[in-house]
Amino acid sequence: MAQKKTSHRTAEEKAATAAKREARKARTERAREQAEERRKAKQRKDQLTRVGIGVGVLALVVGGYFLVSSLGSDKPATPPAGATDNFGLRIGDADAPKEIVVYEDFLCPFCGQLELTVRDQLAAAVEAGEVSVEYRPLGFLGRISDYSPESANAFAVVLDAAGPEVATSFHDLLFDNQPPESGPFPDSDDLVDLAVEAGATEADVRPGIEDMAFEGWVDAANDAASQEGVNSTPSVFVDGELVEGQTIEDIAGAMVGSAG
């Protein structure tokens, strides 16, 4: 195992990190409030029950995915710059003692709930060098809305054009502004606006977002996940082992030690 580099951060760098952390906490709190309002307004519990998902079920089973994926894009699966070989974005030290892999869909409501539950603790653990996290966004829910593959493509575009730090911010903003499964769904302009808010330049990301530049890569990510036995989101692996928890609290506990 490679030795970790000793980091000597200046006071300004520490202050900037603290400011980012506070901004992230503010976004998370705002998103939690918005998510609660959406759940009440749309009566999410009744809606999920009607589509066969029980109150205690976390994983959103993607039955019918193979039928959809068979009609996938014929675009090449060229990866965005900065992506891992496993169709993801890694944050944190690759040699960290704990490795977490998260398969997620930006339209999946349980992915959004899990993200808001663990975000702050996970970010702190990454910053402390205790954990590395690899986010693997999927377009599994394309049968519900094109927004599923479109948001995954937009993530790849931002990663390619603006780098991992901006892509991580964009990842958070996508969940902070997650639409309900019934819509209305963000369009290309909305995705571009979020990318710019995350720190990307509009001219760099608009063409790729509008033209689905990484559609082939998203399709390849879906196929690779399915071949690994992943057929639901969120699917979380900790040190190579699938977390079998049935609630958000179960999965959050495996990721960060406790829910919160």
C-alpha beads as a LAMMPS data file, in Angstrom:
LAMMPS data file: protein, C-alpha beads

260 atoms
259 bonds

1 atom types
1 bond types

-500.0 500.0 xlo xhi
-500.0 500.0 ylo yhi
-500.0 500.0 zlo zhi

Masses

1 110.0

Atoms # bond

1 1 1 0.000 0.000 0.000
2 1 1 1.332 3.410 -0.937
3 1 1 2.258 5.758 1.878
4 1 1 -0.042 8.671 2.441
5 1 1 1.295 12.138 1.854
6 1 1 1.440 14.496 4.793
7 1 1 -0.715 17.550 4.186
8 1 1 0.207 20.988 5.596
9 1 1 -2.715 23.281 4.957
10 1 1 -2.610 27.011 5.418
11 1 1 -5.108 28.887 7.546
12 1 1 -6.715 30.198 4.372
13 1 1 -7.133 26.668 3.012
14 1 1 -8.623 25.489 6.293
15 1 1 -11.022 28.445 6.278
16 1 1 -12.041 27.696 2.701
17 1 1 -12.675 24.052 3.599
18 1 1 -14.780 25.086 6.575
19 1 1 -16.755 27.497 4.399
20 1 1 -17.445 24.738 1.875
21 1 1 -18.559 22.448 4.667
22 1 1 -20.993 25.052 6.010
23 1 1 -22.352 25.711 2.513
24 1 1 -22.820 21.985 2.009
25 1 1 -24.682 21.689 5.306
26 1 1 -26.938 24.601 4.331
27 1 1 -27.734 22.974 0.979
28 1 1 -28.445 19.677 2.684
29 1 1 -30.819 21.252 5.192
30 1 1 -32.625 23.117 2.429
31 1 1 -32.922 19.919 0.418
32 1 1 -34.286 17.999 3.407
33 1 1 -36.997 20.588 3.873
34 1 1 -37.876 20.527 0.184
35 1 1 -37.930 16.730 0.148
36 1 1 -40.313 16.676 3.095
37 1 1 -42.624 19.150 1.390
38 1 1 -42.617 17.045 -1.779
39 1 1 -43.390 13.895 0.153
40 1 1 -46.362 15.532 1.823
41 1 1 -47.643 17.226 -1.321
42 1 1 -47.385 14.149 -3.515
43 1 1 -48.320 11.641 -0.803
44 1 1 -45.236 9.679 -1.671
45 1 1 -46.017 6.801 0.621
46 1 1 -49.287 6.041 -1.171
47 1 1 -47.665 6.465 -4.537
48 1 1 -44.836 4.044 -3.758
49 1 1 -47.268 1.507 -2.361
50 1 1 -49.264 1.599 -5.609
51 1 1 -46.199 0.690 -7.614
52 1 1 -45.456 -2.232 -5.322
53 1 1 -42.833 -0.767 -3.007
54 1 1 -43.471 -1.284 0.680
55 1 1 -42.862 1.342 3.337
56 1 1 -39.762 -0.441 4.648
57 1 1 -38.243 -1.201 1.268
58 1 1 -35.154 0.738 0.277
59 1 1 -34.037 -0.717 -3.006
60 1 1 -35.930 0.471 -6.058
61 1 1 -36.065 -2.678 -8.174
62 1 1 -35.522 -1.968 -11.818
63 1 1 -37.499 -4.776 -13.386
64 1 1 -37.774 -4.280 -17.104
65 1 1 -34.394 -2.610 -17.345
66 1 1 -33.044 -5.130 -19.836
67 1 1 -35.901 -4.401 -22.237
68 1 1 -35.081 -0.710 -22.121
69 1 1 -31.319 -1.175 -22.361
70 1 1 -31.696 -3.335 -25.461
71 1 1 -32.833 -0.177 -27.220
72 1 1 -29.848 1.826 -25.959
73 1 1 -27.655 4.333 -27.714
74 1 1 -25.282 3.427 -30.520
75 1 1 -22.902 6.180 -29.414
76 1 1 -19.405 5.081 -28.350
77 1 1 -18.816 4.438 -24.657
78 1 1 -15.985 6.977 -24.468
79 1 1 -15.462 7.793 -20.768
80 1 1 -15.314 11.341 -19.445
81 1 1 -11.931 12.581 -18.269
82 1 1 -11.527 11.835 -14.567
83 1 1 -13.831 8.805 -14.516
84 1 1 -12.720 5.519 -13.009
85 1 1 -12.523 2.354 -15.077
86 1 1 -15.730 1.273 -13.340
87 1 1 -17.878 4.133 -14.653
88 1 1 -17.652 6.252 -11.549
89 1 1 -16.124 9.216 -9.774
90 1 1 -13.895 8.522 -6.792
91 1 1 -13.503 11.092 -4.050
92 1 1 -10.979 10.746 -1.271
93 1 1 -7.737 8.809 -0.952
94 1 1 -7.826 5.563 -2.930
95 1 1 -5.714 3.989 -0.158
96 1 1 -8.155 4.971 2.596
97 1 1 -8.895 2.179 5.116
98 1 1 -12.560 1.977 4.053
99 1 1 -13.862 1.853 0.494
100 1 1 -17.480 2.617 -0.398
101 1 1 -19.077 2.214 -3.813
102 1 1 -22.531 3.676 -4.415
103 1 1 -24.642 2.744 -7.440
104 1 1 -27.257 5.454 -7.734
105 1 1 -29.780 7.064 -10.049
106 1 1 -30.426 10.793 -9.794
107 1 1 -34.163 10.108 -10.167
108 1 1 -34.309 7.371 -7.500
109 1 1 -36.030 8.799 -4.383
110 1 1 -34.304 6.374 -2.029
111 1 1 -30.934 7.410 -3.442
112 1 1 -31.857 10.991 -2.628
113 1 1 -32.893 10.098 0.909
114 1 1 -29.699 8.137 1.491
115 1 1 -27.578 10.967 0.089
116 1 1 -29.138 13.513 2.430
117 1 1 -28.758 11.143 5.375
118 1 1 -25.047 10.417 5.010
119 1 1 -23.650 13.399 3.095
120 1 1 -22.145 15.437 5.931
121 1 1 -20.658 12.496 7.832
122 1 1 -19.348 10.935 4.642
123 1 1 -17.715 14.182 3.554
124 1 1 -16.048 14.524 6.953
125 1 1 -14.767 10.949 6.795
126 1 1 -13.374 11.531 3.300
127 1 1 -11.678 14.728 4.411
128 1 1 -10.124 12.892 7.378
129 1 1 -8.708 10.234 5.048
130 1 1 -10.804 7.496 6.611
131 1 1 -12.963 6.658 3.588
132 1 1 -12.887 6.735 -0.189
133 1 1 -16.191 6.907 -2.041
134 1 1 -16.888 6.000 -5.641
135 1 1 -20.179 7.245 -7.032
136 1 1 -21.429 5.251 -10.028
137 1 1 -24.435 7.074 -11.501
138 1 1 -26.807 5.031 -13.638
139 1 1 -29.692 5.657 -16.023
140 1 1 -31.721 2.687 -14.804
141 1 1 -34.991 4.605 -14.498
142 1 1 -35.184 5.672 -18.123
143 1 1 -38.408 3.693 -18.358
144 1 1 -39.940 6.285 -16.016
145 1 1 -38.394 9.409 -17.516
146 1 1 -35.597 10.440 -19.868
147 1 1 -34.373 12.577 -16.982
148 1 1 -32.683 9.492 -15.500
149 1 1 -30.150 8.980 -18.337
150 1 1 -30.060 12.717 -19.093
151 1 1 -28.901 13.585 -15.568
152 1 1 -26.318 10.782 -15.610
153 1 1 -25.048 12.108 -18.948
154 1 1 -24.925 15.644 -17.565
155 1 1 -22.849 14.382 -14.641
156 1 1 -20.376 12.836 -17.098
157 1 1 -20.266 16.048 -19.146
158 1 1 -19.468 18.140 -16.061
159 1 1 -16.829 15.674 -14.906
160 1 1 -15.193 15.751 -18.328
161 1 1 -15.344 19.525 -18.767
162 1 1 -14.816 20.850 -15.237
163 1 1 -13.131 18.103 -13.220
164 1 1 -13.915 16.008 -10.135
165 1 1 -14.425 18.818 -7.610
166 1 1 -17.065 20.580 -9.710
167 1 1 -18.623 17.223 -10.627
168 1 1 -18.946 16.398 -6.930
169 1 1 -20.737 19.693 -6.308
170 1 1 -22.972 19.014 -9.312
171 1 1 -23.713 15.533 -7.930
172 1 1 -24.879 17.111 -4.664
173 1 1 -26.987 19.722 -6.444
174 1 1 -28.737 17.080 -8.544
175 1 1 -29.932 15.402 -5.369
176 1 1 -30.716 18.718 -3.680
177 1 1 -33.004 19.502 -6.622
178 1 1 -34.284 15.985 -7.277
179 1 1 -37.704 15.876 -8.945
180 1 1 -40.447 13.453 -7.892
181 1 1 -40.917 10.393 -10.101
182 1 1 -44.164 11.859 -11.400
183 1 1 -42.466 15.033 -12.615
184 1 1 -42.253 17.717 -13.748
185 1 1 -38.696 16.939 -14.756
186 1 1 -35.779 19.352 -15.244
187 1 1 -34.844 19.997 -18.864
188 1 1 -31.465 20.647 -20.468
189 1 1 -31.526 24.315 -19.464
190 1 1 -32.124 23.354 -15.845
191 1 1 -29.231 20.902 -15.918
192 1 1 -26.966 23.529 -17.461
193 1 1 -27.991 26.017 -14.757
194 1 1 -27.117 23.523 -12.020
195 1 1 -23.796 22.768 -13.699
196 1 1 -22.954 26.471 -13.754
197 1 1 -24.006 26.789 -10.107
198 1 1 -21.612 23.942 -9.313
199 1 1 -18.754 25.831 -10.944
200 1 1 -18.752 24.758 -14.602
201 1 1 -18.661 27.144 -17.563
202 1 1 -21.855 27.152 -19.597
203 1 1 -20.086 27.101 -22.957
204 1 1 -18.137 24.030 -21.872
205 1 1 -21.104 21.938 -20.756
206 1 1 -24.174 23.034 -22.705
207 1 1 -23.337 21.222 -25.977
208 1 1 -22.628 17.907 -24.248
209 1 1 -25.708 18.133 -22.052
210 1 1 -28.006 18.990 -24.948
211 1 1 -26.495 16.427 -27.337
212 1 1 -26.198 13.591 -24.778
213 1 1 -22.484 13.377 -25.520
214 1 1 -21.877 10.561 -23.017
215 1 1 -25.059 8.603 -23.644
216 1 1 -23.010 5.597 -24.779
217 1 1 -20.967 5.721 -21.575
218 1 1 -24.142 5.831 -19.482
219 1 1 -25.528 2.808 -21.343
220 1 1 -22.235 0.976 -20.797
221 1 1 -22.401 1.836 -17.082
222 1 1 -25.915 0.364 -16.911
223 1 1 -24.750 -2.818 -18.609
224 1 1 -21.682 -3.142 -16.381
225 1 1 -23.775 -2.689 -13.233
226 1 1 -26.247 -5.332 -14.360
227 1 1 -23.424 -7.756 -15.105
228 1 1 -22.213 -7.203 -11.544
229 1 1 -25.635 -8.234 -10.264
230 1 1 -26.783 -4.701 -9.476
231 1 1 -30.479 -4.437 -10.335
232 1 1 -31.658 -1.832 -7.873
233 1 1 -30.687 1.597 -6.607
234 1 1 -29.219 2.502 -4.275
235 1 1 -26.838 -0.442 -4.140
236 1 1 -23.975 0.180 -1.732
237 1 1 -20.803 -1.869 -1.362
238 1 1 -18.509 -1.424 1.636
239 1 1 -15.066 -2.944 1.181
240 1 1 -16.418 -5.057 -1.659
241 1 1 -19.425 -6.433 0.232
242 1 1 -22.998 -5.515 -0.698
243 1 1 -24.845 -3.853 2.164
244 1 1 -27.967 -5.943 2.706
245 1 1 -29.841 -3.442 4.898
246 1 1 -33.570 -2.971 4.407
247 1 1 -33.819 0.630 5.580
248 1 1 -31.967 3.874 4.999
249 1 1 -30.703 3.668 8.560
250 1 1 -29.230 0.207 7.936
251 1 1 -27.326 1.322 4.868
252 1 1 -26.284 4.638 6.388
253 1 1 -24.952 2.807 9.435
254 1 1 -22.778 0.588 7.259
255 1 1 -21.453 3.618 5.420
256 1 1 -20.756 6.070 8.215
257 1 1 -21.264 4.136 11.438
258 1 1 -24.689 5.548 12.264
259 1 1 -27.611 7.230 10.601
260 1 1 -27.876 10.982 10.788

Bonds

1 1 1 2
2 1 2 3
3 1 3 4
4 1 4 5
5 1 5 6
6 1 6 7
7 1 7 8
8 1 8 9
9 1 9 10
10 1 10 11
11 1 11 12
12 1 12 13
13 1 13 14
14 1 14 15
15 1 15 16
16 1 16 17
17 1 17 18
18 1 18 19
19 1 19 20
20 1 20 21
21 1 21 22
22 1 22 23
23 1 23 24
24 1 24 25
25 1 25 26
26 1 26 27
27 1 27 28
28 1 28 29
29 1 29 30
30 1 30 31
31 1 31 32
32 1 32 33
33 1 33 34
34 1 34 35
35 1 35 36
36 1 36 37
37 1 37 38
38 1 38 39
39 1 39 40
40 1 40 41
41 1 41 42
42 1 42 43
43 1 43 44
44 1 44 45
45 1 45 46
46 1 46 47
47 1 47 48
48 1 48 49
49 1 49 50
50 1 50 51
51 1 51 52
52 1 52 53
53 1 53 54
54 1 54 55
55 1 55 56
56 1 56 57
57 1 57 58
58 1 58 59
59 1 59 60
60 1 60 61
61 1 61 62
62 1 62 63
63 1 63 64
64 1 64 65
65 1 65 66
66 1 66 67
67 1 67 68
68 1 68 69
69 1 69 70
70 1 70 71
71 1 71 72
72 1 72 73
73 1 73 74
74 1 74 75
75 1 75 76
76 1 76 77
77 1 77 78
78 1 78 79
79 1 79 80
80 1 80 81
81 1 81 82
82 1 82 83
83 1 83 84
84 1 84 85
85 1 85 86
86 1 86 87
87 1 87 88
88 1 88 89
89 1 89 90
90 1 90 91
91 1 91 92
92 1 92 93
93 1 93 94
94 1 94 95
95 1 95 96
96 1 96 97
97 1 97 98
98 1 98 99
99 1 99 100
100 1 100 101
101 1 101 102
102 1 102 103
103 1 103 104
104 1 104 105
105 1 105 106
106 1 106 107
107 1 107 108
108 1 108 109
109 1 109 110
110 1 110 111
111 1 111 112
112 1 112 113
113 1 113 114
114 1 114 115
115 1 115 116
116 1 116 117
117 1 117 118
118 1 118 119
119 1 119 120
120 1 120 121
121 1 121 122
122 1 122 123
123 1 123 124
124 1 124 125
125 1 125 126
126 1 126 127
127 1 127 128
128 1 128 129
129 1 129 130
130 1 130 131
131 1 131 132
132 1 132 133
133 1 133 134
134 1 134 135
135 1 135 136
136 1 136 137
137 1 137 138
138 1 138 139
139 1 139 140
140 1 140 141
141 1 141 142
142 1 142 143
143 1 143 144
144 1 144 145
145 1 145 146
146 1 146 147
147 1 147 148
148 1 148 149
149 1 149 150
150 1 150 151
151 1 151 152
152 1 152 153
153 1 153 154
154 1 154 155
155 1 155 156
156 1 156 157
157 1 157 158
158 1 158 159
159 1 159 160
160 1 160 161
161 1 161 162
162 1 162 163
163 1 163 164
164 1 164 165
165 1 165 166
166 1 166 167
167 1 167 168
168 1 168 169
169 1 169 170
170 1 170 171
171 1 171 172
172 1 172 173
173 1 173 174
174 1 174 175
175 1 175 176
176 1 176 177
177 1 177 178
178 1 178 179
179 1 179 180
180 1 180 181
181 1 181 182
182 1 182 183
183 1 183 184
184 1 184 185
185 1 185 186
186 1 186 187
187 1 187 188
188 1 188 189
189 1 189 190
190 1 190 191
191 1 191 192
192 1 192 193
193 1 193 194
194 1 194 195
195 1 195 196
196 1 196 197
197 1 197 198
198 1 198 199
199 1 199 200
200 1 200 201
201 1 201 202
202 1 202 203
203 1 203 204
204 1 204 205
205 1 205 206
206 1 206 207
207 1 207 208
208 1 208 209
209 1 209 210
210 1 210 211
211 1 211 212
212 1 212 213
213 1 213 214
214 1 214 215
215 1 215 216
216 1 216 217
217 1 217 218
218 1 218 219
219 1 219 220
220 1 220 221
221 1 221 222
222 1 222 223
223 1 223 224
224 1 224 225
225 1 225 226
226 1 226 227
227 1 227 228
228 1 228 229
229 1 229 230
230 1 230 231
231 1 231 232
232 1 232 233
233 1 233 234
234 1 234 235
235 1 235 236
236 1 236 237
237 1 237 238
238 1 238 239
239 1 239 240
240 1 240 241
241 1 241 242
242 1 242 243
243 1 243 244
244 1 244 245
245 1 245 246
246 1 246 247
247 1 247 248
248 1 248 249
249 1 249 250
250 1 250 251
251 1 251 252
252 1 252 253
253 1 253 254
254 1 254 255
255 1 255 256
256 1 256 257
257 1 257 258
258 1 258 259
259 1 259 260
